[in-house]
Every structure is written in structure tokens, then in C-alpha cells.
Amino acid sequence: MKCLIAILLSLLIAFGGNEFAFAQTTSQNSVQNPAISLTPEDLKQMEEWQTQAFTVTSKGDFAAAENYWTQILDKFPDNPAALSNRGNAKVSQNKLESALEDFNRAIEIAPNITDPYLNRGTALEGLGRWEDAIADYNRILELDPDDAMAYNNRGNAYAGMSNWEQAIANYRKATEIAPTFAIARANYALTLYEASQKDKAIREMKNIVRRYPSFADVRAALSAVLWAEGKQGEAESNWVAAYGLDYRYKDIDWVKNIRRWPPSMVAALDKFLKLS
């Protein structure tokens, strides 16, 4: 199964930022399930579990994060934020089918909240269900036409279908809405290269690196494309920076199947690594 960039970045999104609306949703949940009775001590414990879940997530321990969200859901089974976040923890462990169950339940409970649709979309992409993922991103954009992440992820899904024109259009829209959305800009540049707009792609990559000099993804991309252009010195300089920031770019399988660069970019990096 192929995961994708949104998974890799561990964009674990809780409703309203990192706050968990226990107090606000307790009464509604109790109406849905009168058997649930949460004491102040229960709420305090769940808030502690939530904090611990985000802490271990930041350290990459997604199994522990899943366990914390499960403990919360044992006490508060119909909280959509907990379900969505547990789904994210499962996605990061490549437990995609199980994650879909959590996202489906979160959407059933809160059909007008965008986060579970975004998270479910990433899981669907991981399963290669591109059209289903696009449907989720379309739903987000019905609810919030200015959701830059939805445009970026819809671009990812179109890229998965090798529909490069639609991918470019969505990445461009994401950057128009959020000009500092660096990963969308990177995706835009990489896809321009795939669509044979190489000069424009290289200019965009250089602009990104000037603004974000520690952005390993674009440093690695520049290494590949500049080498292909015969600019070995500049290519190797960018590679030293890229590899120092993130060694995974030396792993072509990771670049191809996890980061999911477009085929032309993967081929260019593979050639650079073999010849440099």
C-alpha cells in the first residue's frame, strides 16, 4: 500500500486546532447515549490523554498515540475529534482499512466538519482509491471553498491518476489561497516538471529554496533537475544540503512510493544518485 505526503507530514488535525471540546460536546453526547456520565475527573483524565497523544505523535510513536485515543474513546465513544485523530494514528501505521472505520464514524456524527473528510481522503489515497478521495475533497470544498489543504490533497489524488493538468490546477489554487503553504508550492513545481514545463519548474524550485532554504524536498528536487541540465556543481551543492536535512531522499523507493514524486522527477533523482 502506498501512503502519501499528507500522511508523511503527520498532519493530525483536531477540530479547532489542538483543543478537544469535551465540555462543549458532553451534553450532546449524553443525549445520544444517556448511559455516559462524565465526571470532572473523567474530563481531566481525557485531557491528559489527549496531551499525551499529541506528544507521542510529535515523536513518531503512532501506536502509542492510537492507544491514548482509544482510551479516550472508551470513555467518550462518540467524540468525532477523537475518532478522527485515532484514524490518523492508524493511517501513520498503514492500518488504512481500520482508519476508514474511524473516519466514517466521525463523519456520521459530524457531517459538516471538514477534518474527517480530509483525513479519510488521505487514507483512501493510500489505498489507491483516487476518485473516492477526490469526492471527499470535493465535499470539503463545498463546506469551505477556501480550504487550501483540500486543494493540495485533491492535487495529490489527481497526480495519483496521472492527471497532471488537474493536479497542477489544484496545487496552484492551494498556493493562491495560502501563499506560504510550502508543500503545495513544492508539489506544484514537481508536477510542472512532469508536465514538461521544466524551465518554469526549476524557477519555482529556486524561488522556494530562496524562501525556505531548509526545505529538503525541494533541495533534493533541484539536485536532480540541475544535474539533468548539466549543472553538476549546483546540483551537488543542493544535494549536500538536502541529504543533511533528510537522508530519506537517497532511498528511491521511499521517494517514489511514500513521498510520491512524479515519475520524471523520480527518474531524474535516480540518475543523479547513480552518476554523482
N, C-alpha and C positions, 0 to 999 in steps of 0.2 A: 504494500500500500504506500502511496506517495502522500507525504504531508506537504505543507506549503508554507509560504513565508509568514502568513499571519500566525500560524502555529509556532513557527520557529521563534518569532519575536515574543511569544508568550503573552499575547495581548489579552490577559484575563480581565474581562470587563465586568465590573459590578454595577448595578443600577445606581446612578447618581454618584459616580466616582467610586471610591473605596468604602463608602459608608453603607452599612447594612440596615435597612429600615425595619428593624424588629418592632420597635414601639408603634410605628405607624401601621404595620400590617397585622399585628397581633389580633386586634378585634375582628378584622375581616376574616382572618384565618379561623378564628374561633367560631364564627358564624358558619363557615364551611364545614368545620369539624368541631362540634361542641365538646368532644372528649378532650381536646387540647386545652390545658390550663398552664400558662407560663407564669412562673413567679419572677420577681425581680432578680433572684439568684440565678434562675434559668437564663434570663436575658444577659446577665453579666457573664455567665459561663460561655454563652454562644458568641458574645462579642470577643471574648478572649480567644475562642477557637478561630473566629474569623481573622483576627490579627495574626495568629499563628499560621493560618492557611496562607495568607499573603506573604508572610516572612519566609516560609519554606518554598513557596513558589518562586520568590526572587532568587533563591539559592538553587533552583532547578530540581528540587525534590518534589516531583509532582505526585508520587504515590502518597507521600505524607500529606500533601495538600488535599488529595482526594479523601483521605481518611478524616481530616478535620471537617470538610464539607459534609461528609456522611454523618458524622456525629451531630452536626447542626441539624441536618435533615431528619435524624432520628427524633429530635425534639420538635422540629418545625417542618414537617414534610411537604408543605405546600408553599414554601417560600421560593419564588421564581429566581431570585438572585442567587440563592444557594444552589439551586438546581443548575443554573447556567454556569456558575463557577465550577461546580463539580464536573460538569460536562467538559469544560476547558481543561481541567486537570487530566481527565481521561483522554482527551484528544492529544495532549502532550505526551501521553504514554502510548499513543497509537491504538487506543481502545475505542475505535471510532463508532462502531455499532452501539456499544453501550452508551457512549456520549450522546448519540442521537436520541436515545430514550429520555435522557435528562433534558435535552433541549426541547424535545417535543412536549414534554410535560410543562416546562416553563412557558412555552408559547401558548399552551392550552389555558394556563392560569392567567397569563398576562399577554393577550394577543396584540396589544397596541404598544408594547415596549420593544424597541429595536434590537437591544443587545442579544437576546436569544436567537433571533434570526441571523444576525451577523455570525455568531458563534456556530450555529448549525450549518451555515453556509461553508465555513472553513472545514467542518467535518465532512460535508458532502463532497467538497473538492478533494479531500484526502481519499475518498472512495471513488474518485473519478466520475462522480455524478454531476457533471458540469451544469446541465440545464436545470437540475433541481436547485443547485447552488445559486444560479442566476435568478431563479424565481424568488428565493429568499432575499437576495439583494434588491430585487425589484420591489418587494414588499417594504423593505426599509425605506426606499426612496419614495414610496407612496406616503409613508408616515413622516419622513423628513427628507425633502428634496435636496438639502444641503449637507447630507452625510458624506463626507469625503472618504471615510473608510469603506463605505458601501461601494462607492465608485471604484476605489482601488481594488477591492476584492472582486468586484464584478469584472474588472480588467484581468485579474488573475484567472478567473474562470474562463473568460474568452480566450486567454492565452493557452489554457489547457486544451481548448478545442482548436488551437492553431488559427483562430480568427484574429489575426494581428491588427487589422484595421479597427475592429471594435475594441480590442484591448487598448490600443493607443488612445482612442477617443475617451475611454473611461479613465485611464491614468491622467490624461491631460485635464479632464474635468476635475478630478480629485485635487490636482495641483492648483487649479484656478480657485477652488473653494478654500484650500489650505496651502498657501504658497510655501510654508515651512515644513510640509509633510514630505520629509526627505525620502522615505522608502517609495512613495508614489512617484517622485521625480526619478528615482533610480529605475524603477520598473518602466517608466516612460522612455528613458534613454535606452535601456536594453532592448526594448521592443522596437524602437526606431531602427536600431541596428539590424534586427531580424527582418524588418520590412525594407531593407536595402537603402535606408536613409542614413548612410554611415557618417557622412560629414556632420550632419545635424546631431546625430547621436553622440559623436565624440565631443562636439562643442558643449552639449548638455552635460556630459560626464565631467568635463573640465570645470564647468561652472559649478557643478555640485561639489567637486573636490575643493575648489577655492572657498566655498562657503562652509563645507563640512570636511575639513582635512583629515579627520579621524574616521571617516566613513569607509570601512574596509571593503564593503561590497563594490562600491564604485572604483576604489583604488585597484581592486583585482580586475574589474572590467576594463579599466584603462590599460592595465598591463597587457591584457590580451589583444585589445584592438590596436594599441600603438605598436606592439610587436608585429602585428599583421601589416601595419603601414610602413614597416622598416625602421621604426624609431626605437631601436633597441635600448639605448641609454635611458630614455624617458620611461620606457616600459619597465625596465628593471628597477628604476628608482621607485616607481609606484608599487611594484611587487614587494620590495623590501618593507614598505610601509604597510601594505595590505596583510602580508604574512605575519608581521609583528603584531598587528591588531587582531587578526583572526586566522589561525592556522588551518581552519577547515577548508579554505579556498584551494588548498593543494589536493583535496580529495574530489576528483571529478564526479564520482558517483554522488557525493553529497551535493555538489553544485547542480547537477542535472536533476536529481530526484527529490531532494529536500528543499534546497533554495529555489529550484525550478527556473534556472536561467533558460532563455530561448535557445533552440538548437544551434544557431550560428554562433552565439556567444560561448556556448559550451565547447564547440569545436575550436574556436579561436583560443580559448584558455588552455584546452588540452594540447594544442600545438605549441603554445608558448611554454608550457611546463615541460614538454618533451624536448624542446630545442634550446631552451635557455640554459 
